Amino acid sequence: MGLSICNTITDLHDQELSRHGDTAFPIACYADDLSRKKIPWHWHEEWELVLVTEGCLCFDMENARQTLACGDGVFLNGKAMHAIQNGSQTPGKLHSAVFHPRLIGGSMDSVFWQTLVQPFYSNAATRFLLLKQEVPWQKEVLCYFQMAWESIAGEPDDFENLARFYLSKTIRGILRNTDFSESNLSEQELAKINRIRSMMEFIEFHYMEELTVDQIAKSVSISNSACLRCFHEMLNTTPMQYVMEIRLKKAAALLRSTNKSAKDIALDCGFNDTSYFTKTFRLKYDCTPGNYRKS
């Protein structure tokens, strides 16, 4: 099986479209260098485990921004929105695995699903768990995860069973040491997550039009100041900066997948000024739209 190539492509609701593994073995492992790119805001149905292997990385996870050092990690529940980028001047690298809980839980009526999967997967308020190497049980969990990752990366004999075994040990270690009666999100924070998702969805459907903060705020019936605060707290950006990110992301996708001219793509993505489109595209991708398409 080996490692997969990380290419985070999302739909209109920022759900990741990439498949992680297949029906028979629903997992994919990645090794990423975040000094060359960042992983944008997205979510997926599967669980995800991440281990920082070099430098430090900045994790945005719905209601919090965390900087994790080399050796630290995070466990993300299904549907948890997250983004990852380099956390310092030195290159930040990670090992990650995205896998469906049925890989270790089997069918929903099995004892494995009920004891290993259900306590975490069904808890919508528990979105993520930070794993620090200085905490003994968390360090042990991260070691089990790394062994699972290495099993898939190296493909030794019977690697599928090895990976499943070590992932089961990983999840079991988390469950034995975590109190799920206490959510890491309050009802107010859950409401903010639903609100920001709704505004992101509104932007995804209208990014090609003229947009203002007032229009975005009205889409969820809040004030402009509340809209600005929500984007700052949840995504660490402004509404209009997010609009620009979406427009550039869509433009890059069209450059990759169509033969449309840069001028037509600019207009399709909400840019009325082609020179401004080229300038902002260069700032984000460090090249012109034409060079981006060639490469």
C-alpha positions as CSV (number, residue, x, y, z in Angstrom):
1,M,0.0,0.0,0.0
2,G,2.7,2.5,1.0
3,L,2.3,6.2,1.6
4,S,-0.4,8.3,-0.2
5,I,0.0,11.7,-1.7
6,C,-1.7,14.5,0.3
7,N,-3.8,16.7,-2.0
8,T,-6.6,18.2,0.1
9,I,-9.5,18.8,-2.3
10,T,-12.8,19.9,-0.8
11,D,-16.4,20.3,-1.9
12,L,-18.7,23.3,-1.5
13,H,-19.0,22.6,2.3
14,D,-15.2,22.1,2.8
15,Q,-15.7,18.3,3.2
16,E,-12.6,16.6,1.9
17,L,-13.3,14.7,-1.3
18,S,-10.1,12.6,-1.3
19,R,-10.6,8.9,-0.6
20,H,-8.4,7.5,2.2
21,G,-7.8,3.9,1.4
22,D,-10.6,1.7,0.0
23,T,-13.6,-0.2,1.2
24,A,-11.5,-3.3,2.1
25,F,-8.8,-1.3,4.0
26,P,-10.1,2.2,4.8
27,I,-6.9,4.0,5.7
28,A,-4.3,6.2,4.1
29,C,-1.0,7.4,5.6
30,Y,0.8,10.6,4.6
31,A,4.2,12.3,5.2
32,D,4.0,16.0,4.6
33,D,6.4,18.9,4.6
34,L,4.5,22.0,5.7
35,S,7.4,24.4,4.8
36,R,6.2,24.1,1.2
37,K,2.5,24.3,1.6
38,K,-0.3,24.4,4.2
39,I,-3.3,22.1,4.7
40,P,-6.4,24.3,4.3
41,W,-9.5,24.2,6.4
42,H,-11.4,21.0,5.8
43,W,-13.2,18.1,7.5
44,H,-13.9,14.4,6.8
45,E,-16.0,11.6,8.2
46,E,-12.9,9.6,9.2
47,W,-10.7,9.8,12.3
48,E,-7.2,11.3,11.9
49,L,-4.0,10.9,13.9
50,V,-1.1,13.3,13.4
51,L,2.4,13.2,14.7
52,V,4.9,16.1,14.3
53,T,8.2,14.6,13.2
54,E,10.2,17.7,12.6
55,G,10.1,21.4,13.7
56,C,6.8,22.6,15.0
57,L,3.3,22.9,13.4
58,C,0.4,25.2,14.0
59,F,-2.9,23.3,14.3
60,D,-6.2,25.2,13.9
61,M,-9.0,23.1,15.3
62,E,-12.4,24.8,15.3
63,N,-12.2,26.6,18.7
64,A,-8.5,26.7,19.3
65,R,-5.1,27.2,17.8
66,Q,-2.3,25.0,19.1
67,T,1.4,24.9,18.3
68,L,2.8,21.4,18.6
69,A,6.5,20.6,19.0
70,C,8.3,17.7,17.4
71,G,7.1,14.5,19.0
72,D,3.6,15.8,19.9
73,G,0.4,14.9,18.1
74,V,-3.3,15.2,17.9
75,F,-6.3,12.9,17.5
76,L,-9.2,14.4,15.4
77,N,-12.7,13.1,15.6
78,G,-14.9,12.6,12.6
79,K,-16.3,15.9,11.1
80,A,-13.9,18.1,13.1
81,M,-12.8,21.1,11.1
82,H,-9.1,21.7,11.0
83,A,-6.2,23.3,9.2
84,I,-2.4,22.8,9.6
85,Q,0.5,25.0,8.7
86,N,4.2,25.6,9.6
87,G,4.6,26.9,13.1
88,S,8.1,28.5,12.8
89,Q,10.9,29.4,10.4
90,T,12.3,25.9,10.5
91,P,10.6,23.2,8.3
92,G,7.7,21.5,10.0
93,K,6.9,17.9,9.0
94,L,4.3,15.4,10.0
95,H,3.2,11.8,9.7
96,S,-0.6,11.4,9.6
97,A,-3.2,8.6,9.1
98,V,-6.8,9.2,8.0
99,F,-8.9,6.1,8.6
100,H,-12.5,5.1,9.0
101,P,-13.4,3.8,12.5
102,R,-14.7,0.5,11.1
103,L,-11.1,-0.4,10.4
104,I,-10.8,-1.3,14.0
105,G,-14.4,-1.4,15.1
106,G,-15.9,-3.7,12.4
107,S,-19.7,-3.6,12.2
108,M,-21.7,-1.3,14.5
109,D,-23.1,-4.3,16.4
110,S,-19.7,-5.7,17.3
111,V,-18.1,-5.5,20.7
112,F,-15.1,-3.7,19.1
113,W,-17.3,-0.9,17.8
114,Q,-19.1,-0.5,21.1
115,T,-15.9,-0.5,23.2
116,L,-13.3,1.1,20.9
117,V,-15.3,3.4,18.6
118,Q,-18.6,4.4,20.1
119,P,-17.4,6.3,23.2
120,F,-15.5,8.8,21.0
121,Y,-17.0,8.7,17.6
122,S,-20.6,9.4,18.8
123,N,-19.5,12.2,21.1
124,A,-20.1,15.2,18.8
125,A,-18.9,17.6,21.4
126,T,-15.5,16.0,21.7
127,R,-13.7,17.2,18.6
128,F,-10.0,16.6,19.2
129,L,-7.5,15.4,21.7
130,L,-4.0,16.8,22.0
131,L,-1.2,14.3,22.6
132,K,2.0,15.5,24.3
133,Q,5.1,13.4,24.5
134,E,5.9,14.6,28.1
135,V,2.7,12.8,29.3
136,P,3.7,9.1,29.7
137,W,0.4,7.5,28.4
138,Q,0.2,10.0,25.5
139,K,3.8,9.2,24.5
140,E,2.9,5.5,24.5
141,V,-0.2,6.2,22.3
142,L,1.9,8.2,19.9
143,C,4.5,5.3,19.7
144,Y,1.7,2.9,18.9
145,F,0.5,5.2,16.2
146,Q,4.0,5.6,14.7
147,M,4.2,1.8,14.6
148,A,0.9,1.6,12.7
149,W,2.1,4.3,10.3
150,E,5.4,2.5,9.7
151,S,3.6,-0.8,9.0
152,I,1.7,0.8,6.2
153,A,4.6,2.9,4.9
154,G,7.0,-0.1,4.8
155,E,4.5,-2.8,3.9
156,P,6.1,-5.7,5.8
157,D,4.5,-9.1,5.7
158,D,0.9,-9.0,7.1
159,F,1.1,-5.2,7.3
160,E,-2.7,-4.8,7.3
161,N,-3.1,-6.8,10.5
162,L,-0.1,-5.1,12.1
163,A,-1.6,-1.6,11.3
164,R,-5.0,-2.6,12.6
165,F,-3.4,-4.0,15.8
166,Y,-1.4,-0.9,16.6
167,L,-4.3,1.4,15.8
168,S,-6.5,-0.6,18.1
169,K,-3.8,-0.2,20.8
170,T,-3.7,3.6,20.1
171,I,-7.4,4.1,20.4
172,R,-7.6,1.8,23.5
173,G,-4.9,3.9,25.2
174,I,-6.9,7.1,24.5
175,L,-10.1,5.6,25.8
176,R,-8.5,4.3,29.0
177,N,-7.1,7.7,29.9
178,T,-9.7,10.1,28.7
179,D,-12.9,11.3,30.5
180,F,-15.5,11.7,27.7
181,S,-18.1,13.0,30.2
182,E,-16.3,16.4,29.9
183,S,-16.6,17.9,26.4
184,N,-13.7,20.1,25.1
185,L,-16.5,22.3,23.5
186,S,-19.2,24.2,25.3
187,E,-22.7,24.6,23.8
188,Q,-21.8,28.2,22.9
189,E,-18.7,27.0,21.0
190,L,-20.7,24.3,19.2
191,A,-23.2,27.0,18.2
192,K,-20.2,29.1,16.8
193,I,-19.0,26.1,14.8
194,N,-22.5,25.6,13.2
195,R,-22.6,29.4,12.5
196,I,-19.2,29.5,10.9
197,R,-20.0,26.5,8.8
198,S,-23.1,28.2,7.6
199,M,-21.2,31.3,6.6
200,M,-18.5,29.3,4.9
201,E,-21.2,27.5,2.9
202,F,-22.8,30.8,2.0
203,I,-19.4,32.1,0.7
204,E,-18.9,28.8,-1.2
205,F,-22.1,29.4,-3.1
206,H,-21.6,33.1,-3.8
207,Y,-17.8,33.6,-4.0
208,M,-18.1,34.5,-7.7
209,E,-20.4,37.5,-6.8
210,E,-19.7,40.8,-5.2
211,L,-19.7,40.0,-1.4
212,T,-19.6,42.2,1.7
213,V,-19.3,41.5,5.4
214,D,-22.9,42.7,5.7
215,Q,-24.1,40.0,3.3
216,I,-22.2,37.3,5.0
217,A,-23.4,38.3,8.4
218,K,-27.0,38.5,7.3
219,S,-26.8,34.9,5.9
220,V,-26.9,33.7,9.6
221,S,-28.8,36.7,11.0
222,I,-26.0,38.2,13.1
223,S,-24.4,41.7,13.2
224,N,-21.3,42.6,11.3
225,S,-19.2,42.8,14.4
226,A,-20.4,39.3,15.5
227,C,-19.5,38.0,12.0
228,L,-16.0,39.5,12.2
229,R,-15.5,38.1,15.7
230,C,-16.6,34.7,14.7
231,F,-14.2,34.5,11.7
232,H,-11.4,35.7,13.9
233,E,-12.1,33.3,16.8
234,M,-12.8,30.2,14.6
235,L,-10.6,30.6,11.5
236,N,-8.1,33.2,12.6
237,T,-9.0,35.4,9.6
238,T,-11.5,37.9,8.4
239,P,-14.6,37.2,6.3
240,M,-13.1,39.0,3.2
241,Q,-9.8,37.3,3.6
242,Y,-11.6,34.0,3.6
243,V,-13.5,35.0,0.5
244,M,-10.2,35.8,-1.2
245,E,-8.8,32.4,-0.1
246,I,-11.8,30.6,-1.6
247,R,-11.6,32.6,-4.9
248,L,-7.9,31.8,-5.3
249,K,-8.5,28.1,-4.4
250,K,-11.3,27.9,-7.1
251,A,-9.1,29.7,-9.6
252,A,-6.2,27.3,-9.0
253,A,-8.6,24.3,-9.5
254,L,-9.8,25.7,-12.8
255,L,-6.3,26.3,-14.0
256,R,-5.5,22.7,-13.3
257,S,-8.6,21.2,-14.7
258,T,-9.7,23.4,-17.7
259,N,-8.3,25.2,-20.7
260,K,-10.0,28.5,-19.9
261,S,-7.9,31.6,-20.1
262,A,-6.7,33.3,-17.0
263,K,-9.0,36.3,-17.7
264,D,-12.1,34.1,-17.9
265,I,-11.1,32.2,-14.8
266,A,-10.6,35.5,-13.0
267,L,-14.1,36.6,-13.9
268,D,-15.6,33.2,-13.0
269,C,-14.0,33.5,-9.6
270,G,-15.2,37.0,-8.7
271,F,-12.2,39.0,-9.9
272,N,-13.3,42.0,-12.0
273,D,-9.7,43.2,-12.5
274,T,-7.3,40.7,-14.2
275,S,-4.2,42.4,-13.1
276,Y,-5.4,42.3,-9.4
277,F,-6.1,38.6,-9.8
278,T,-2.6,38.0,-11.1
279,K,-1.1,40.0,-8.3
280,T,-3.0,38.2,-5.5
281,F,-2.5,34.8,-7.2
282,R,1.3,35.4,-7.2
283,L,1.2,36.4,-3.5
284,K,-0.5,33.1,-2.6
285,Y,1.2,30.6,-5.0
286,D,4.5,32.4,-5.6
287,C,4.0,32.3,-9.4
288,T,1.7,33.7,-12.1
289,P,-1.5,31.8,-13.1
290,G,0.2,30.9,-16.4
291,N,3.2,29.4,-14.7
292,Y,1.0,27.6,-12.2
293,R,-0.8,25.9,-15.0
294,K,2.4,24.9,-16.7
295,S,3.8,23.4,-13.5
